[in-house]
Amino acid sequence: MSVALDQQELHRLFVAKADGTITPEEHERLGAVLKGSAEARRLWFVFQDAEAGLLAWAQKESQRREQPTGITSPLFGGDKAQPRGGGWLRHGSALAAGIVIGAVAWGMWPKSLPVENYPARVASAVMNNPAEIMRTEATTASVAVLTRGANIVWDKTGLAPAMNAPLSPGVLKLQSGVAEIEFFSGARLCIEGPAEIRLVSAGEAFCQSGRFSAHVPPQARGFKIGTPKGDVVDLGTDFGLDLNETSSELHVFNGEVELYQPPTQMRKLTTGAAADLGQPGAGRILKADEKAFAFSRDLDARVTQSNRQALDRWQAGSARWMQDAAARLWLDFQDENGSRSLRNTAARGQDIGAGSIVGCSWTEGRWPGKRALQFRSLSDRVRFNVPGVYNQLTLSASVQLHGLNIRQSSLCMSEGIGAGYLHWQILHDGSLCLGVGDGSRRVGTNAEPVVWQDYISPVIFTPERFGQWVHLAAVYDLEGGEVRFYLNGERISRHPISQPVSLTPGLVELGNWIPAPEKLQQPVRNFAGCMDEFGLIARVLKDDEIRELAE
């Protein structure tokens, strides 16, 4: 074959392989070509690089379009199940981008240059174009992170960030409790509610009301806090701000700060000094009172107590769900350290028994005393056999996702490809997918082939959400004719069931997937993160019940 014909055929096979539509015969042919041709292997790596760039762009676009809180989508709105095999570009904008990027990549495909020159040519084109790098690279607007807290209650009219959530510029209203924020500059701010603060940048905030205690290391020198009665520029110190209704005071516990209250002249306050912000330019210097800001000094004790209370509430709630008449599988992950099985605590799930842990390691869950399994390598998984036929099923999981570096990440997937099998997973763009096999074929038979109906949520996992504990739920309601997805107790999307199929999970895996045990090569579907609770309930949970699970 000619070089041009070879390249066209390779490109077609590459695309089919990437989209999952490649036939066994094509897969065998592709393998033979890659094995026998160094040029083909290099072109395969180039194609993979171009695809990675497209995935990064899709991630960025999804992040830009999705609001940081309160994800919404039109209910039904024509968002029907999508047959599997149609590729992973599921939204119009991403598809358009794929066409453009694909055309550019194919336009750059070498027609006459030796293939050895092509990787260098692509690298040069990208590295010499910073705008292209920024356009395709995932970015973030975050300036700080919520690191610790005790009994936090956010005002319902504003943002309600989760623990370890990156924070973008904007207003936070703390109704009660104590929260600690670490700015990317290194400054640390402890807040006691009720309080209101506006994050401006990694080196600046505006405190409207409340009490604040700041620690500013040398690396964050110049950190600025604005207030309604003046601005404070820190020169590397510890200080407190009391912006309550009766008075506004600045207390310097260690180091030095600059106080700006135009039109009066800038004042410097050093260790042990305090100032009444309500009297600009007053000559009287007050004495700093660390006891007034004890909330920041005893935060460790408060956090410990808050975590203990949260664990107690979870244990009481979990005990109730174990007794639910429809609970088929309930995993609390409170097994003994080193255990290689995961106990099914559902009172009516005796026929399912314990699951086999493969590869996973034990770690800490949402709170001290709460146990979890960590999934790190492509071998990690937990295997269960779930017999029965189900027209209604609710899947619930508490997870901490560490990243998305593969096409699909399994949450709970039936082994193989068959009618009634379920595949609950996280897609590469951060959306949830519940796939249901539609057809009569089982593995090893020659009956009607299975068509997968994929129900896909809006994007929920962006880089900002990596490392956070979240509660996920999916409801399959054949009788009601819909699939629903939930994030942290709130419904984020609904989808009409396109083809009525009863679910028969069979042999399932948490955190991984085996399509066919007899095959030598298996697709990589491993989940990268931690899981500390999982439930499979053979009924439709109401919105308030799922909210209770999440809380």
N, C-alpha and C positions, 0 to 999 in steps of 0.2 A: 504493500500500500504506500501511497505517497505520504510525505510528511504532513501536508495540509489535511488529507483525509484522516490520518492517524489522530491529529489534534482535534478535529471535529468529533470523531468517535469517542476519544477520551473525554472531551468536555461533556458529551451527552451522558456517558457512564458516570462521570463525577457527580453531575447534577442528580441523576437517578439514585446514586448511593447516598448523597446528602439528604434527599427528600424521603428516603425510605421506600421508593417505588421500584428499586432495582429487582429484577427477576433472578432466580437461582442461576440460570444460564449466563445472564449478564454479569452476575457477581463472580462466577467462575472465570469468565473471560477477562474481567477487570483484574482479578488476582493474578492471572497468568501474565498479563501485560506488565503489571507492576513488578512482578518477580523477575521478568526477563529484560526489562528496559530501565536503565538509569535515567534516561530522559523522562520517561513516564512517571517515575517516582518523584523527580524534581518538580514536574508539572503538578503532581498531586499535592505536594507541599505548598506550592504557590496557590493552588485553588483553595486549600484549607486556610491559608493566610487571608485571602480575599473574603472567604466566608466568615472568618472571625471578625474582620472589620465590619461586615454587615451586621453581625450579631451585636457588636458593640454599639453600632448606630441605632439599632432597634431598641436596645436597652436605654440609650439616652433619650430617644423619642418617647418611649413609654414613660420614662421618669418625668419628662417635660410635660406630658399630657395629663398624667395622673396627679391629683391633688395629694399633698402629704398626709391628709387625714380625710376621713369620710368619703371613701371611694364610692362613686355612684355610677350607675349605668341605666339606660332605659329598661324598664321591666318588660321582658320579652323583646320588644323592639326589633323583631326579625332576627334575633341572635339565636339561630337554630343550631342543632348539633352539626358538626362538620365531619364528614367521612375522613378516616385516617388515610394517609398516603398522598394527600394533596399538597404536601410541603408544610413548612413551618412559618411561612409568611402569611399571617392570618388577618392582618388589617390592611386596609387600602393604602395607607401612607407607607407602611413597611414594604408592601408589594411594589408600589411605585419606586421606592428607593432601591428595591432589589433589582428591578428592571434597569434602572439607571446604572447602579454599581456593576451589575452583571454585564451591561453593554460596555462600560468602561473597561472592565477586566478583560472581556473578550476582545475589545479593541486593542488592548495592550498585549494580548496573547501573541507570542512570537511567530511571525510568518516566514521570516527568512533568517533572522539572527540565530546563531547557535544557542541552544537552550541553556548552556552554561552562563550566558550573559543575562538571562532573563531575571533571576532573583535579584542580581545587583541593580538591574534597570528599575525593577519595582521598588526596591528599597530606596534608591536614589530619588525616585519620583515622590515617594511619601515623605522621606526625611527632609527634603528640600522644600516642603510645603507645609509649614506649621498650621495654616488654616485647615488643611485637610486632616491633620492629626486631631485638632480640636473638634472638627466636625464629626469624626468617627469615634473618638474616645469618650467613654462614659465620664461625666463630670458631676460635681456636687456643689450646692450652694451653702452647705453646712458650715457653721462657724464655731460650734460648741457641741457638747454632749452632756446629757443628763446621766450622771454617774451613780448617785446615791439618793435615797429619800426615805422618809419615815411618815407613814400615815398621810400620804399625799392625796389631796383632793383638788383637782383643777376646776376652775370656773367653767360652767357649761357653755358660756358664750365665747370661749377662746379655744386655743389648742390644748390637747391633752396628751403630751408625749409619753411614751412608755419608757421604762428604765433602759438605759444604754442607748436611747434614741439620739441620733445626730440631730442638731437643732439648726434651723436656718434663721436668717434675720426675721424678726416678727415679735409680736406681743405674747407674753405668757402671763396668765392670771392665776396665782396660787390662792385658792380659797382657804385652805388650812394645811397643816403639816409643815415639814421641813424638806427642802430639795437642795441638792448640790449640783452645780453646773461647772464643768471644766471647759474653758475656752481653748481653742486650738493654739492660741499664743502661749498657753501655760497658766494663765490666771485661773483661780478657782473662786467661785462665789457661792456662798451658802445663803439660802433665802428662807425666811420664816413667814408663813402666811398668817393673815391675808396680806398679799403683796402683788404688785404689778411691775413687770420689767419688760423692756423692749431690747431685744438683741440687735445690735447694729452691725458689728463685724467681729472678727476674731480678736480684736483688741479694743472693743468699745461696747458699752451698754448704757441704756438710759433707765434709771430706777425712778418710777413714778411714785410708788408708795410701798410701805412695809419696812421690814428690818433686814439688813444685809451684812454679811461678814465676808471680807475679801482677803485672799492670800495671793500675793503677786511675787513670784520668784524673779530673780535677775533677768531670766530669759524673756519675761513679759514686761520689762520696764517700759513705762509709758502707757500702760493700760489706763483707759479713761472711762469714768462713770459720770454720766450727766444726771442731774436731778432738777426738779422745778426751781430750786433755789441756788444753783451753782454747779460747777463742774469740778470733779476731782481727778487729777492726773497722778498716778502712783509712780514712785521712783524706786520700787522694790520694797514691799512692806506688807504688814498686816493691819487692816483697819476695819472699822465698822460704820455703818450708816443707819441711823434711825430716822425714818421718814413717816412717822405716825402723824395723826391729825393735830396733836397738841404742840409738837415741836419737831424740829429737824436738826439733827446733830451729827457731826463727824467726829469719830474717835480713832486715834492712831495708837495702835498697840505696839508696833515695832517698825522702825524705819522712818521714811519721810514721804509726804505727799504735798502736792501743790493744789491750792484751792483758788478757783477763779470765780469771782462774783462781780462781773462788770456792773457799774463803772469803777468800782473800788479796785485797788491794786491787788495783784496776786499775793497770797499769803502762803508761807510754808509752815507746815505742822510736822513736828517730829515726835519721837517715841514718848508716850505718856500724855500727849496734849489732845485736847478736844475743842471743838468750835460749835457755836450755835449758828446754824445756817440762816436762821431767821433774822440775824442782826449782822448784815454784811459790813465789813470794815471795823467791827467792834474790837477794841483793844484787849478786852478781857479774854484770857485763855483759860478754858476749863480743863479739868482733869479727866483723862480717859477712864472709862468704866468698863472693864472686860466682863464683869458679872452681868451687865445688861445684854450681853451677846452670848450667853451661856449655851444657847441653842446650837451654836456651831461647835462648841467644845464637847458637848455630850452627844454628838450625832451618832457616833459608833454605838452607844448604848441604845439610842432610839431606833436605829436601824435593826439591831439585834432583836429588840422587842417586837418591832413591826413585822419582821420576817417570821418570828415565832407565831404571832397571831395569824399571819397569812397561811402558814403551814397547818395550823389547827383548823382553820376554816376549810382548807382544801381536804383534809382528812375526813372531816364530817360530811362534806359534800360527796366525796368519792365513795364513802361507805353507803350513802343512799343510792348512788347509781349502780353499785354492785348488786343491789337487791331489785333493780328494775326488772319487771317480768319479761321485757323484750331484749335485755342486754345479753348478747351472745358472746361477746368478747370484751372484757374490761381489764386493762393492764394498768396497774398503778406504779409499776417499776420499783416497788419497795422490796425487791428480793434481796437475799443476802449478798454481801460483797463477794465477788468472784463467781457467783452462780452463772452457769452456762445454760440456764433455762429461764423462761419468763412466765411466771405464774398467771393463769387466767383466773381472776377473782370474781367473775360474774357468777352469781348464785345459780343461774340456770344455764350455765355454759359448760357443764361437766363433760359433755361429749366432745368438746374442743380440746381441753387439756392445756398443758404448758407448751410454750413455743421453744424451739431450739435456737439458741444464740450462736451465730457464726461470726467470729472475728471481732465483734463490737467490744468496746471496753466500758467499764462502769465509770461514771463521773457524777458531779453534783448537778442537780436540776435547778428549778426556779428559785429555791431557797435552801439554806443550809438544813440538812436533814432530809431533803427531797432528793431521791436518787434518779438517775437518768442513764441512758445508754448513748454512747458517742459512736457515730458512724463516720469513719474516716477513709477507709480504703475501698477499692472496688469489690472486695470480698465480703464486706460487712453486711449482715442481714439478720432477720429473725423470721423463722418459718413456722407457720401454723396451718392446720387443715380445718377449714370452715365448711362443714357439710350443710346441706339444705338449699331450698329455693326461696327467694325473697322478692316480693313485689314492692316492699318498702324497706329502706335501709338508710341509717344515718351513720356517717363516719366522722369521728372526732379525734383530734390529735393536738397535743401541745408540743411545739417544736421550736428549735433554734437553728435557723439556717445559716451556715457559714459562708456559702458562696454558690454560684452557678457557673460551672465551667464545662458542663456537658449538655447534651441536647435535652434530655429529660431526666429528672431526679425522682425516684420512686418514693412514695409515701406508703402505699399499700397496693400491691398488684398481684392478681392471680397469675400463677405460673402458666406460661404458654399463651396460645391464641385460640380462643374458642367461644362459642355462643354462650352468653350469660356471664362470661368472665368480666371482671372489673379491673380497671387500671386507674388508680388515683395517684396523680403525680404532679410535680412542678415542672413547667416547661422552661425552656432556656431564657424566655423573655421575662420570667417572674410571674406568669399567670398560673392558675390552677387548672387542671384538666381531669375530668372524670370520663374515662373511655369505657364504653360498653360494647361487647361483642354481639353482633346481630347476624344470625345465620344458624345453620344446623351442624356445621362442621366441628369436630373435635380433632385434636392432634392425632394423626395416624389414620384418619379416615379419608375417603375420597368423595364425601358428600359436598353439598353446597358450600362454597367458600364463605368465610366470615368477613363481614364489612363492619369496621369499627365506627361507632358513632361517638364523636368526641365533643363533650360539653365543656366550654372554656370560659373561665372567669376573666374579669379585667386584670390587668397587671397589679400585683400586690407586693412582690418582692423586688425592690430596687436596692442598690448598694447601701442606702441609708438604713434599710431594715435588716441587713445581715447582722447576726450576733444578738438580735433581740428575741426574747421568748414571745411567741405569738400562739394564739389558739386558732386552729383551722377546722372547718366543718363542711361536709358536703352531704346533701340530702337527695336521695333518689326515691321519688314518689311516683310509681307507675299508676297507681289508682288516681292520683291527682294530676298526672300528666306533666310533671315538671321536675327539673333538677335545680337545686339551689346551692349557692356557695356562701360561706360566712367567714368573716375575719374578725377575731377578737369579739365575738358575740353579735356582730352586726351583719345583716344580710347585705351582700355586695352585688349579687346578680341572680336572675332567674332565667331558666331556659326551658322551652317546651320540649317534651320528649318526642322525637321525630318518629321512632319506631318502637312499639311496645315490646320490651324484652324483660323477662324475669331473670333476676341475678342468681347465679350459682357460683359463688367465689371459689370453692374448692381449696386447693393448696395455694396459700398466699404468702407473700413475703413483705415484711416491713423494711423499707429502706433499700430495696433492691429488686431485681427481676431476672428470672431465667425463662426465656421463650421456649427453649427445647433442650432438655438436659443432655440429649444424645449428641448435640452439635459441639464441634471442637471450638468454634469461635462464637462468643456471645456478645451482644451489644452491651455497652456500659450504661447502666441506669442507676448507679448508686447515689444515695442521698448523702450529702456532706453536711453534717450538723449533729444535733442532739435531739432526743425525744424522751419525754418523761411522763407521758400519759397517752393512752390510745383506747378508743372505744368503738365497738361495732354494735349498733342497736337496731333490732329488726322492727322498727316503727319510725314514723315521721315525727321528729321532735319539733315542737313549736318554737317560734322565735324567742320567747321568754325562757324556754328551757335551754336553748343553746346559749343564750346570754348568761344563764346561771352557770353552765359548764365553763364558759370563758372566764367568769369572775372567780 
